[in-house]
Amino acid sequence: MQSGETVTGEGAAVPARPADRYGSASKGKAPKRWRRWLFIGVALVVSGAVGWIYYLNFGQSSIDAERVGFQELPNDAMDVTLNVTRDDDSKPGVCVVRVRDKSGAESGRREVLVPAGAGHSRVHTVVKSIGAPVTADVFGCSYSIPRYLSTP
């Protein structure tokens, strides 16, 4: 056996690679631990940010409404009654009410101002429809009131 040769498990000699052509035959560098911890830290920060944004957008709302009743009116309109519940009764809110036709498509929509007052409010509104409305529901509520709905 010559210098620079390695022996395989079967006892055969394998010539060494020329170091000037291929570089030294040292093992690959072990990954540095700080890179792993940096990656874990970045992943945790990004996950936390995504979770916080999800919570802000889809978390439990502080104002909510449920449809109590509805009644079809002449001329393709519907009278809708809502119960609005909110955590801060000193602030006015707005709820979006919609009606649907026989196919289930939305055929009318209206934004309803819920004035400041009691924590539980009952609101009546009339929603006009393109065709004959069959049912009504509440799309959602918010404290962000558009300028055209606010009282002067």
CYANA upper distance limits for C-alpha pairs under 8 A (distance plus 0.5 A):
  1 MET  CA      5 GLU  CA      7.33
  1 MET  CA     13 ALA  CA      7.35
  4 GLY  CA     15 PRO  CA      7.29
  4 GLY  CA     16 ALA  CA      5.73
  5 GLU  CA     13 ALA  CA      6.65
  5 GLU  CA     14 VAL  CA      6.04
  5 GLU  CA     15 PRO  CA      5.09
  5 GLU  CA     16 ALA  CA      5.46
  6 THR  CA     13 ALA  CA      6.18
  6 THR  CA     14 VAL  CA      5.84
  6 THR  CA     15 PRO  CA      7.15
  6 THR  CA     16 ALA  CA      7.31
  7 VAL  CA     11 GLY  CA      6.19
  7 VAL  CA     12 ALA  CA      6.17
  7 VAL  CA     13 ALA  CA      5.09
  7 VAL  CA     14 VAL  CA      6.61
  8 THR  CA     12 ALA  CA      6.05
  8 THR  CA     13 ALA  CA      6.89
  8 THR  CA     14 VAL  CA      7.57
 17 ARG  CA     21 ARG  CA      8.43
 17 ARG  CA     22 TYR  CA      7.30
 17 ARG  CA     25 ALA  CA      8.10
 18 PRO  CA     22 TYR  CA      6.65
 18 PRO  CA     23 GLY  CA      7.96
 19 ALA  CA     23 GLY  CA      5.00
 19 ALA  CA     24 SER  CA      5.50
 19 ALA  CA     25 ALA  CA      7.80
 20 ASP  CA     24 SER  CA      8.34
 31 PRO  CA     35 ARG  CA      8.06
 31 PRO  CA     36 ARG  CA      8.49
 32 LYS  CA     36 ARG  CA      7.57
 33 ARG  CA     37 TRP  CA      6.91
 34 TRP  CA     38 LEU  CA      6.43
 35 ARG  CA     39 PHE  CA      6.62
 36 ARG  CA     40 ILE  CA      6.77
 37 TRP  CA     41 GLY  CA      6.54
 38 LEU  CA     42 VAL  CA      6.67
 39 PHE  CA     43 ALA  CA      6.61
 40 ILE  CA     44 LEU  CA      6.69
 41 GLY  CA     45 VAL  CA      6.78
 42 VAL  CA     46 VAL  CA      6.65
 43 ALA  CA     47 SER  CA      6.53
 44 LEU  CA     48 GLY  CA      6.55
 45 VAL  CA     49 ALA  CA      6.70
 46 VAL  CA     50 VAL  CA      6.71
 47 SER  CA     51 GLY  CA      6.64
 48 GLY  CA     52 TRP  CA      6.63
 49 ALA  CA     53 ILE  CA      6.73
 50 VAL  CA     54 TYR  CA      6.61
 51 GLY  CA     55 TYR  CA      6.63
 52 TRP  CA     56 LEU  CA      6.72
 53 ILE  CA     57 ASN  CA      6.71
 54 TYR  CA     58 PHE  CA      6.25
 54 TYR  CA     59 GLY  CA      7.76
 55 TYR  CA     59 GLY  CA      5.10
 62 SER  CA     86 ARG  CA      6.16
 62 SER  CA     87 ASP  CA      6.07
 62 SER  CA     88 ASP  CA      8.31
 63 ILE  CA     84 VAL  CA      7.76
 63 ILE  CA     85 THR  CA      6.31
 63 ILE  CA     86 ARG  CA      4.63
 63 ILE  CA     87 ASP  CA      7.01
 63 ILE  CA     93 GLY  CA      8.20
 63 ILE  CA    141 CYS  CA      6.61
 63 ILE  CA    142 SER  CA      6.74
 63 ILE  CA    143 TYR  CA      7.92
 64 ASP  CA     84 VAL  CA      6.30
 64 ASP  CA     85 THR  CA      5.84
 64 ASP  CA     86 ARG  CA      6.73
 64 ASP  CA    140 GLY  CA      7.61
 64 ASP  CA    141 CYS  CA      6.32
 64 ASP  CA    142 SER  CA      8.48
 65 ALA  CA     82 LEU  CA      6.86
 65 ALA  CA     83 ASN  CA      5.99
 65 ALA  CA     84 VAL  CA      4.73
 65 ALA  CA     85 THR  CA      6.54
 65 ALA  CA     95 CYS  CA      7.97
 65 ALA  CA    138 VAL  CA      7.32
 65 ALA  CA    140 GLY  CA      7.78
 65 ALA  CA    141 CYS  CA      7.34
 66 GLU  CA     82 LEU  CA      6.13
 66 GLU  CA     83 ASN  CA      5.97
 66 GLU  CA     84 VAL  CA      7.16
 66 GLU  CA    137 ASP  CA      8.28
 66 GLU  CA    138 VAL  CA      7.01
 67 ARG  CA     80 VAL  CA      7.80
 67 ARG  CA     81 THR  CA      6.54
 67 ARG  CA     82 LEU  CA      5.09
 67 ARG  CA     83 ASN  CA      6.99
 67 ARG  CA    136 ALA  CA      8.24
 67 ARG  CA    137 ASP  CA      6.53
 67 ARG  CA    138 VAL  CA      6.94
 68 VAL  CA     80 VAL  CA      8.34
 68 VAL  CA     81 THR  CA      5.98
 68 VAL  CA     82 LEU  CA      5.81
 68 VAL  CA     83 ASN  CA      6.95
 69 GLY  CA     80 VAL  CA      6.47
 69 GLY  CA     81 THR  CA      5.65
 69 GLY  CA     82 LEU  CA      7.70
 70 PHE  CA     78 MET  CA      7.18
 70 PHE  CA     79 ASP  CA      5.94
 70 PHE  CA     80 VAL  CA      4.85
 70 PHE  CA     81 THR  CA      6.58
 70 PHE  CA    135 THR  CA      7.89
 70 PHE  CA    136 ALA  CA      7.17
 71 GLN  CA     78 MET  CA      6.13
 71 GLN  CA     79 ASP  CA      5.64
 71 GLN  CA     80 VAL  CA      7.12
 72 GLU  CA     76 ASP  CA      8.19
 72 GLU  CA     77 ALA  CA      6.77
 72 GLU  CA     78 MET  CA      4.98
 72 GLU  CA     79 ASP  CA      6.85
 72 GLU  CA    133 PRO  CA      7.61
 72 GLU  CA    134 VAL  CA      8.05
 73 LEU  CA     77 ALA  CA      5.60
 73 LEU  CA     78 MET  CA      5.67
 73 LEU  CA     79 ASP  CA      7.21
 76 ASP  CA    128 LYS  CA      6.71
 76 ASP  CA    129 SER  CA      5.85
 76 ASP  CA    130 ILE  CA      7.37
 76 ASP  CA    131 GLY  CA      6.34
 76 ASP  CA    132 ALA  CA      5.45
 76 ASP  CA    133 PRO  CA      6.87
 77 ALA  CA    126 VAL  CA      7.15
 77 ALA  CA    127 VAL  CA      6.06
 77 ALA  CA    128 LYS  CA      4.84
 77 ALA  CA    129 SER  CA      6.01
 77 ALA  CA    132 ALA  CA      7.99
 77 ALA  CA    133 PRO  CA      7.35
 78 MET  CA     99 VAL  CA      8.03
 78 MET  CA    126 VAL  CA      6.04
 78 MET  CA    127 VAL  CA      5.86
 78 MET  CA    128 LYS  CA      7.10
 78 MET  CA    129 SER  CA      8.22
 78 MET  CA    133 PRO  CA      7.36
 78 MET  CA    136 ALA  CA      8.31
 79 ASP  CA    124 HIS  CA      7.53
 79 ASP  CA    125 THR  CA      6.27
 79 ASP  CA    126 VAL  CA      4.95
 79 ASP  CA    127 VAL  CA      7.03
 80 VAL  CA    124 HIS  CA      6.23
 80 VAL  CA    125 THR  CA      5.92
 80 VAL  CA    126 VAL  CA      6.65
 80 VAL  CA    127 VAL  CA      7.96
 80 VAL  CA    136 ALA  CA      7.48
 81 THR  CA    122 ARG  CA      7.51
 81 THR  CA    123 VAL  CA      6.21
 81 THR  CA    124 HIS  CA      5.04
 81 THR  CA    125 THR  CA      7.14
 82 LEU  CA    122 ARG  CA      6.07
 82 LEU  CA    123 VAL  CA      5.63
 82 LEU  CA    124 HIS  CA      6.93
 83 ASN  CA    120 HIS  CA      7.29
 83 ASN  CA    121 SER  CA      6.18
 83 ASN  CA    122 ARG  CA      5.09
 83 ASN  CA    123 VAL  CA      6.97
 84 VAL  CA    114 VAL  CA      8.47
 84 VAL  CA    119 GLY  CA      8.38
 84 VAL  CA    120 HIS  CA      6.09
 84 VAL  CA    121 SER  CA      5.53
 84 VAL  CA    122 ARG  CA      6.71
 84 VAL  CA    123 VAL  CA      7.93
 85 THR  CA    119 GLY  CA      6.30
 85 THR  CA    120 HIS  CA      5.23
 85 THR  CA    121 SER  CA      7.15
 86 ARG  CA    119 GLY  CA      6.04
 86 ARG  CA    120 HIS  CA      7.38
 87 ASP  CA    119 GLY  CA      7.18
 88 ASP  CA    119 GLY  CA      7.38
 89 ASP  CA    116 ALA  CA      6.26
 89 ASP  CA    117 GLY  CA      5.86
 89 ASP  CA    118 ALA  CA      6.01
 89 ASP  CA    119 GLY  CA      5.26
 90 SER  CA    116 ALA  CA      5.66
 90 SER  CA    117 GLY  CA      6.55
 90 SER  CA    118 ALA  CA      8.45
 91 LYS  CA    115 PRO  CA      8.07
 91 LYS  CA    116 ALA  CA      5.55
 91 LYS  CA    117 GLY  CA      8.28
 91 LYS  CA    143 TYR  CA      7.79
 92 PRO  CA    113 LEU  CA      7.85
 92 PRO  CA    114 VAL  CA      6.13
 92 PRO  CA    115 PRO  CA      5.10
 92 PRO  CA    116 ALA  CA      4.74
 92 PRO  CA    117 GLY  CA      8.25
 92 PRO  CA    143 TYR  CA      7.05
 92 PRO  CA    145 ILE  CA      8.43
 93 GLY  CA    113 LEU  CA      6.54
 93 GLY  CA    114 VAL  CA      5.46
 93 GLY  CA    115 PRO  CA      7.03
 93 GLY  CA    116 ALA  CA      7.90
 93 GLY  CA    141 CYS  CA      7.58
 93 GLY  CA    142 SER  CA      6.21
 93 GLY  CA    143 TYR  CA      4.92
 93 GLY  CA    144 SER  CA      7.40
 93 GLY  CA    145 ILE  CA      6.84
 94 VAL  CA    111 GLU  CA      7.04
 94 VAL  CA    112 VAL  CA      5.98
 94 VAL  CA    113 LEU  CA      5.10
 94 VAL  CA    114 VAL  CA      6.01
 94 VAL  CA    141 CYS  CA      6.06
 94 VAL  CA    142 SER  CA      5.98
 94 VAL  CA    143 TYR  CA      6.74
 94 VAL  CA    144 SER  CA      7.68
 94 VAL  CA    145 ILE  CA      6.38
 95 CYS  CA    111 GLU  CA      6.16
 95 CYS  CA    112 VAL  CA      5.71
 95 CYS  CA    113 LEU  CA      7.17
 95 CYS  CA    114 VAL  CA      7.76
 95 CYS  CA    138 VAL  CA      7.72
 95 CYS  CA    139 PHE  CA      7.97
 95 CYS  CA    140 GLY  CA      6.19
 95 CYS  CA    141 CYS  CA      4.57
 95 CYS  CA    142 SER  CA      6.97
 96 VAL  CA    109 ARG  CA      7.50
 96 VAL  CA    110 ARG  CA      6.23
 96 VAL  CA    111 GLU  CA      4.94
 96 VAL  CA    112 VAL  CA      6.70
 96 VAL  CA    138 VAL  CA      6.49
 96 VAL  CA    139 PHE  CA      5.82
 96 VAL  CA    140 GLY  CA      6.03
 96 VAL  CA    141 CYS  CA      6.78
 97 VAL  CA    109 ARG  CA      6.21
 97 VAL  CA    110 ARG  CA      5.83
 97 VAL  CA    111 GLU  CA      6.76
 97 VAL  CA    112 VAL  CA      7.78
 97 VAL  CA    127 VAL  CA      8.20
 97 VAL  CA    136 ALA  CA      7.75
 97 VAL  CA    137 ASP  CA      6.44
 97 VAL  CA    138 VAL  CA      5.04
 97 VAL  CA    139 PHE  CA      6.22
 97 VAL  CA    140 GLY  CA      8.08
 98 ARG  CA    106 GLU  CA      7.26
 98 ARG  CA    107 SER  CA      8.06
 98 ARG  CA    108 GLY  CA      6.01
 98 ARG  CA    109 ARG  CA      4.65
 98 ARG  CA    110 ARG  CA      6.79
 98 ARG  CA    127 VAL  CA      7.68
 98 ARG  CA    136 ALA  CA      6.18
 98 ARG  CA    137 ASP  CA      6.15
 98 ARG  CA    138 VAL  CA      6.78
 98 ARG  CA    139 PHE  CA      7.15
 99 VAL  CA    106 GLU  CA      6.38
 99 VAL  CA    107 SER  CA      6.33
 99 VAL  CA    108 GLY  CA      5.66
 99 VAL  CA    109 ARG  CA      6.87
 99 VAL  CA    127 VAL  CA      7.60
 99 VAL  CA    129 SER  CA      7.44
 99 VAL  CA    133 PRO  CA      6.56
 99 VAL  CA    134 VAL  CA      7.78
 99 VAL  CA    135 THR  CA      6.18
 99 VAL  CA    136 ALA  CA      4.69
 99 VAL  CA    137 ASP  CA      6.94
100 ARG  CA    104 GLY  CA      5.94
100 ARG  CA    105 ALA  CA      5.89
100 ARG  CA    106 GLU  CA      4.91
100 ARG  CA    107 SER  CA      5.63
100 ARG  CA    108 GLY  CA      7.41
100 ARG  CA    133 PRO  CA      5.94
100 ARG  CA    134 VAL  CA      6.39
100 ARG  CA    135 THR  CA      5.95
100 ARG  CA    136 ALA  CA      6.67
101 ASP  CA    105 ALA  CA      6.27
101 ASP  CA    106 GLU  CA      7.03
101 ASP  CA    107 SER  CA      6.41
101 ASP  CA    131 GLY  CA      7.15
101 ASP  CA    132 ALA  CA      6.55
101 ASP  CA    133 PRO  CA      5.05
101 ASP  CA    134 VAL  CA      5.67
101 ASP  CA    135 THR  CA      7.55
102 LYS  CA    132 ALA  CA      8.22
102 LYS  CA    133 PRO  CA      7.55
102 LYS  CA    134 VAL  CA      6.34
107 SER  CA    129 SER  CA      5.66
107 SER  CA    130 ILE  CA      5.82
107 SER  CA    131 GLY  CA      7.11
107 SER  CA    133 PRO  CA      7.57
108 GLY  CA    127 VAL  CA      6.93
108 GLY  CA    128 LYS  CA      6.29
108 GLY  CA    129 SER  CA      4.89
108 GLY  CA    130 ILE  CA      6.91
109 ARG  CA    127 VAL  CA      6.89
109 ARG  CA    128 LYS  CA      7.95
109 ARG  CA    129 SER  CA      8.21
110 ARG  CA    127 VAL  CA      6.57
112 VAL  CA    125 THR  CA      7.78
113 LEU  CA    145 ILE  CA      8.34
113 LEU  CA    149 LEU  CA      7.03
113 LEU  CA    150 SER  CA      8.13
114 VAL  CA    121 SER  CA      8.26
114 VAL  CA    123 VAL  CA      7.75
117 GLY  CA    121 SER  CA      8.13
129 SER  CA    133 PRO  CA      6.75
145 ILE  CA    149 LEU  CA      7.12
145 ILE  CA    150 SER  CA      7.02
146 PRO  CA    150 SER  CA      7.14
